[in-house]
Amino acid sequence: MRKKWWQDAVAYQIYPRSFQDSNGDGIGDIPGIISRLDELKELGIGIIWLSPVYKSPDADNGYDISDYCSIDPRYGTMRDMQKLFSEAKKRGIRIIMDLVINHTSDEHPWFRESLDPASEYRDYYIWQKPKGRDRNGRPIPPNNWTGFFMEPVWEYDENSGEYYLHLFHKKQPDLNYKNPQVIAEIKDILRFWLDKGAAGFRCDVINVLYKTSLEDGKKSLTVQGLEHYKSQEGNHEILKELRRDVLSDYNCFTVGETVMVDLPEAKLLCDESRGELDMLFYFDHLEIDRLIARFIPKKFNASKLLAVLAKWQQGLEWNAVYFENHDQSRIVSHFGAGGPKQDNKSADNWAVSAKSLGLLELTLKGTPFIYQGQEIGMTNFDFTDPEKLNDVESRNLDTLMKKMHIPAFLRWKWIKASSRDNARTPMQWNSGANAGFTTGIPWLGINSNYTRINYEGQKHSPDSILSFYKKIIKLRLESECLKKGDFIPLYADTHIMAYQRRLNNETYTMLINLSAKAQKLPPKLDNAAAGAVIVSAAGRTNLEGMLFAWEGALLKSGKAL
């Protein structure tokens, strides 16, 4: 596999509305991002993944786009965007845009035109006649598919007497990729942003573009109808065409968010010889302690985590490595100790586990993606009232579970752990008003622990989580072994796991304890644990045969096991 520039960089996802507000309206914006570029450069970031800043009515926080070539006024102007490209470039940082092309907003001009059956835009979307009428004369949807937002996927239009398909929110109608003109429009959008200065794209739900058929789906407790549109051959042909006709003309890369993808599907999507995506995001590793997707918890087991990591690390030519994004819980609240409370022990556990999980991510093969706030150990939200939730998915899930007669206390417990709002609370910059995010009223509540967890409070502390991230990122950027060495699993049990990274004569060993109690290392790891301790999340230089609670440690050895 030929090495690319994006294999030598660490990426950072910015969720614009929650990153930094510059004008006091309570919503983060592009000028706010520009004002924080020096902090990202200091962290060691080489790529920014920018979540949508396009014009949008905001039914799904910007993932419902009404104009792909305009900046939403809430975020700034096109001049601001061009300045962001320019200022980032001065600091050696490239920017990839969020490409949301499975669907548009229902307020996009294409869709508004498509409401007229005689319009050329009617075929830009998937319109279908009802299957028939029920005994009360009401139209019956074209098929039995269910969607990703726990709501019907067919919306009836009284004026034309037909339904349109939306796998997500009803204000996000799916595009029809059997229409060549739709693909031509997407190519123009890609060229527009690449010519502006974008270095590539993060491609939203990119493996569900092509609907092979609209037949009924097999009965399923989760999403019904997947077999007709997930990772279809038509989808592969679309990605190849975009690569061949547009992306190959630029020094750019694509990383795809892929829905319910397995390893064989993933290889078809991103092996270099295929000419489709450069890498992809999968979800298996974040669902090892979940019963259904990320919504219902079950007991954590470190051996399952290592098995999943090994499968993907060894199965793909190149990985997109991440533990957090705008759709996931904060990792220190998911796999770690959670947030600090008033006692020193819980604060120590929080810090050590946040460092250890960062060390785990940054010692995996692939391009690491850090999510804003992860580098200071931000935690899940501490909201106490479901009414304060902004996330449409969480609200729909609550409605669905209520219909299933799940008690309110249990619904709230599960939603608190899984809501996408966990990662969307504003960035905690300092201990001042509104965590330094805004001088106005923030669009979403700020975690009350911001007075103890914030960037400014960690910036000058050599023992902070932020300083630890800077150290590990620097180590990674200087090590070919950590960037592209082989991944070799060594050992795992309920609480601890170990693996090595090897390249030529260089070997690193990663050990981590994902539990709240100290764990003795098994004899089979004696040789691995005998190497020189490069860094420990607990600040140790000698492990003495054990790992402290939540401790991760990286060792260097001259020999492989």
N, C-alpha and C positions, 0 to 999 in steps of 0.2 A: 504494500500500500504506500503510495507516494505521500510524503509528509506535506501538510498544508499549514498555513499560518495560524489557523484557528486551533490547531493541535498544540500550539505553544502558549496559549493564552488562558487566562481565567476570566470567566464571564460573570456578569452581575445583572440580575433582573431588576428593573425599575418599574414599579406600579405607579404611574405618574400622579394619580389623584391623591396618593398617600405618601409621597416622597418629600416634597418641600413646596410650600405655598409662598409665592413672592408678593402677592397683592392683597392678602387679607380676606379673600372670599371663602376661605375654608377648604379649597380644593387645590391640591398640588398642581404645578404647572411647569412648562418648559423652562422659563427663566429661573425657576427654583432649582431645576436639575442642573442648569449651567452653573449656578452658584455653588454647587456641591461637587463639581468635577475634580477639584483638587483632592478632596477626601477620597474619591475613588481611585485616583492615580496613586495616592499614598498607600492605599490598601493593596495595590498591585494588580488592579483590574485592567484588562486589555480589550474587553468586549462589553458593551451594554446591550442587553435585550430590553427594548422599550415596549411595554404593553401599549395597547392602542391609544393614539392621540388624535385619531381622525374624527371628523364630524359625526356625531351620533346623538340620537334621542335618549340614549342611556337606559334602555330597558334592561341591559345586561352589562352595565358598567363599561360601556365602550366597545364591547364585542358584538354590537349591533350597529353596523356602519352605514351611514346614509350618504357619505361622499368619501371615497378612498383617496382622493387627491387634494383634500382640504384638511386643515387643522381645526379642531373644535375650538371655538373662542374661549372656552373655559381653560384651555391649556396654553393659549397664546396664538401666534400667527405663523404663517409660513416663513416669515423673516426670522422669527425666533427659532424655528426648526432648523433653518439653514445655519444660523449662528451656533446651534447645538452641534451640528455636524462639524463645523469649522473648529470650535473650541475643543471638542473631544479629540479631533485629529491632532491638534497642537500638543496634546498630552499623550499621544500614542494610543488612543482609545477609539475603537471602531464601534459602530452602532448597527444593530440589526432590528428591523421593524417587525411588528406582529402582523402576520398575513392571515386574515380571517376571510376565507373564500368559500367555505361550505355554504354560507348564507350571508345575506345582507340584512339591513334593517327594512322593515315594511314601509319606512319613510324614504327609502332610496328612490330616486327618480325612475329607475328601471321597474321597481315593483309597482309604483303608482301607475305607470303606464300599462303595466301588465294586467291591471284590474279591468281593462277593456279587452274583451276576447278577440277583438279584431286587430289589436295592436301587435306590431312585430315583437314587442317585449313580452307578450304572453308566454312565449316559449322559453324565456329566460328562467322561468320558474317551473315548478312541477304542479300543474293544475290537473285535477281529475274530477270526473263526474261522480256523484254518489253511487254506491253499490246498489242502492234501491231506496225504498221508504219503509219505515216500520209501521206498525198497526195504527199509530197515531199520525201518520203522514209526515213524520220527521225524516230528514235525509240520513242515510247510513254511510259512515265514512268508507272510503275506497278499500281499506284493508284494516287488519287488526294490529298494526304496529303500535308500539309504545315508545316514548321518548326519553331523553336524558335528563329532563327537568321534571319528571314525574307529572306530566300533564299530557293531554291528547296531542297527537302529532298532525292532525288534520283540522284546518280551520275553514269553516264554511263561509262563502261569500254569497249573500242573498241576491245581490244584483245579477251575478252571472250564473248562479245555480251550481257552482263548482267549489271544490275544496282545493286549498293549497297545502303543500307539505312543509312542516317545520320540525325537524328532529330535536330542536331546542325550544326556546321561548316562541310563543305565537307571533311575536314581533320580529322574529328572525327566520323569514322564509328561505328554504333551501333553493340554491341555484340548480339549474338543469344542465348538467355537463354532457348531455347528449347533443346539445346545441353548440356547434363549432363557434358561433359568434360569442358565446359566453367565454370560451377559452381565449378567444382573441382579445376580449376586454381585459381579462386577467393578465395577459402578456403585456398589455399597455400599462397596467398598474405597476407591474414589476419593473418595467423599464423606467417609468416615471420616478420611482423611489431610488433605484440604483443610480440613475443619472443625477439625482439630487445629492447622493453621497452615502446612501445606505450600503452596508457591507454584507447584507444578506437578510434572511427572514426566519423568524420562528413561525411555523406554519400550524395554525390552529386546527384541531380535529381533522388532520389532513388525510386520514385513511378512510373517510366515509363520504368522499365527494361523489362517487359514481354509484347511482342506483341501477343495478342490473335489471331488476324487475320490481314490480309493485305488488307482487302476490302476497298473500297472507304469510305471516311469519310463524315459525314453530312456537308452541306454547312455552313461555319462559317466566320465571319469577323476577327477572331483571328486565333488560331491554329486549323487546320482542321485534323480530324482523331483521336482526343484524345480518343474517346469512344472505340477505339480498343487497347489502351495501357495504359491509365492512371489508376492506382490503380486496376489493374486486379487481379483476384484470383490467377493467376500464379505468380504474383509479391509477393503476401502475402506468398505463399508457398516457394519462394526463400528465403525471409527474415527469415521465421521460420527455414528453413534448415540451414542457416548460423548461426543462434542463437544456434540451437540445437547441431550442429556438431563442432562449433568452439568457438563462443563468450562465451558460457556458461562455458567454461573451464578456463576463465580468469576473473579477477576482473575489468571488463572494461564496457564502455557504448557506445551507438551509438545515434547520433542525426541526423535525416534525413532532408535534404532539399527536400521539396515536392512540386511538380508542380500543381498549381491550385487546391489544396486540399480543400475539405469542411470538416466541423466538423465530420459528420458520417464516412467519409473516414479516417480522422485522428485518430479517436478512434480505428478503425480496425488496423491501423498501429502501434499505440503506447500504447494502454491499456496494462498494465502489464500482464494480463492473456493471451494475444494473443501470447507473446513470439516472438515479431518482433523487433521493435525499442524501445528505452527507452524514447525518446521525439523527437519532430520534429519542424522545422521552417515552419511557414506559413507566408503569405504576406498580409492578409486582412487589418491589422491595418495600413500598410504603403500605402494602396491604397484607403483609404476613400476619398481622395481629387484628385483622378485620374479617368479619364473616361475609358481608356483602359490600363490595367496593370499599369505600373508606367510612361507611356509615355506622356499622354495628361492630363494637370491639370484641376481641377475644384475647386470650393470654399471649403475651410476647414470649418468643423463644429465639435466642441468638443463633442456634444452629439453623433455623429456617431462614434467617436473614442471610447468613453466609452462603447457604445453598442457592438462594435467589441471586445474590450478588455474583457468585461464581458462574452461574448459568449465563448471565448477560455479559459479564466481563470477558469470559472465554468464548462466548458464542458470536459476538459481533466484532467486526474489524475495528470499530471505534465507537465509544459510548458517549452519550450526553449524561454527565454525572450530576445528580441533584438530590437534595433532601427536602427542599422547600420551594414553593412557588405561590402564586396568587390564588391557587385553588386548594392548597394543602394546609394542614395544621402546622404550627411551628414545631420544628423537629425536637427541640429541647422539652416540649410538652408532650410529644408523641413517643419518642424512644428514650428520652432522658428524664431528668429529675423534676422537670417542671420549673416554675418560677420560685424566686427566693421569698421566704416569709420573714418574719421578724427575728427568728433565731439564726445564729451564725451557721449552724450545721446545714440547714436547708439552703442558705445562701452559698455555702461552699459546694454543696452537691450540685446546685444549679450551674455554677461557674465551671466546675470540673466536667460535668456532663456536656455542657455546651461546647467546651474546648475539645473534648474527646470526639464528639460527633463531627465537628469541623475537621479534625485530624483524619477521621475515617473517610469523609468525603474527599478530602484533598490528597489522599494516598491511593485513590482508585484510578484505573486507567480510563482516559477519555478527557473531554473538555468539561471542567467543573463549572456549574452554574450556581452562584451564591444569590440568595434572595435578600432584598433589602431588609436590614435589621437582624438577619441571621448572624452577622459578624459581631453583634453586641449581645447576642443571646435573648432577643425578644421572644416573648412567650405568647401562648394563646390568650385571647381576650378574657376579661373578667366581668363581662356583662352579666347582669342578674335578671334581666327582663327580656323575654323573647321579642317584645315589641320593638326593641332597639336594633334588631337584626335588619340589615340592608339586603342581604343575599337572597335573590329570588329562588335559588335552588333550595336553601334552608327553609324558606317559607312554604314552598311546595311540598317538601319532605314532611314538614310538620302536619300539613293538611292531609297528606296521604296516610301517615301513621295514625292520625286521629280517626280517620275512616276505618282503620283496622283495629280500633279500640285499644290502642297502646296507651297506657296511662300517661298523663301529662308530665309527671316527674321523670319518667324514663325517656320520653320524647326529648325533653329538654337536656337531659344528661347526654344523650347521643348526639344531639345537634350541637351542643357546646363543644364536644370533642371533634366534630367533623366539619362544622360550618366554614365556608370559604372566607367569612369575615375574620377568622382567626389571623389570617395573614394580611388582611387589608386595613387593619387599624393603622393610623398614621405613624410614620417613622419617628422614633424617640431620639431627638437630637440633643436635648439638654433637660435640665430639671426645672426650667422656667415654665411660664404659662403655656399650656397646650403643647408641652414637650418641645417647644421651639419650632413646631411644624407650621403654625399659622398664628397671625395676630387676630384672626376672626374666629368664627364658630366652625370647628372641624366638621367635615361632611359625615364622618363616622366617629364614634366614640374612641377616645384614647385610653389605652390601658393605664390603670391607676398606678402601676408599678414603675411608671416612667421616671419618677424621682430617684429610683434606685438603679434602673436600667436605662442608660442613655449614652449616646456617643461621646458627649463632652466629658462625662465622668470617667470614661475609660481611655480617652485619647492619650493622656499623659501617664497612665499607670502601666508599668512594665509587666504587671501580673494580670492585666485585664484580658477578657475574651478578645477584644479588638486587637490588642498587641499580639496575642497568640495567633490570630488569623493572619496578621501581617507577616509574622515569622514563618508560618507554614507555607503561605503563598510564595514567599521569597525562596524557601527551600525547594518547593516544587518547580518553580520557574527555572531554577538552576540545575535541576536533576533530570537528565534524559530517562533515567530508570523509573522515576516516579511518574513521568509523563507517559511513557510508552512501553515500559517493561512488562514482561509477562505477569499475569495474575495467578498465583498459586495458593489455593486454600490449604491451610495446615490443620486446623482443629476448631471445633465448636461444640459447646454443650448448651445447657439452658441459658447460661448467663454470659459466658465469655466466648470470644472467637479470635482466630489468628489467621493471618495470611502473609504471603511474601510477594514482593515485587522484584523481579529479576531482569537484568539486562547485562549481557556479556559477563564480566566478573564482578558486577555490583549487585548487592542484595540488600533490600530493606525488609524488615519484619514489623508488621503492625499487630499489636495486641490490644484488645479492648474488653473492659468489663461493663456490661450493660445492666448493672443491678446496683441496688442501694447498699450492698454488703461487700466487704472485701472478699476476694476469691483467690484461693491458692492455685497456682499454675500447675497443670498436670505434668508428670515426668516427661512425657513425649515432647514437651515444649522446652525442656531444659537447654538444649543446644541453641534453639532460636532465641530464648530469653537471655542467653549469655552474651549477646552482642552488646556493643556500646549503645547506651541510651542517647539518642539524638535529641529527643524531646518527650516530655511526659506532661499530660494535662494536669497532673498533681504536683508538678514541679520537681520531680525526683530525678536523680542521676543513676540510681541503682534500684532495680525492682525487688531484689532479694526473694525471688520465687513467688511473688504474689502481686496482685493488682488491687489497689484501693477501690473503694466504692466509686463507680462511674469513671474510673481511670482508663484513659487510652495512652499508649506509649508507642513510639516509633524507634526501632533499633536498627543499627547498621552492622552487617556482618560480612566477612570476606568469603563465606561459604554458604551455599544453598543447602537446604535439607532435602 
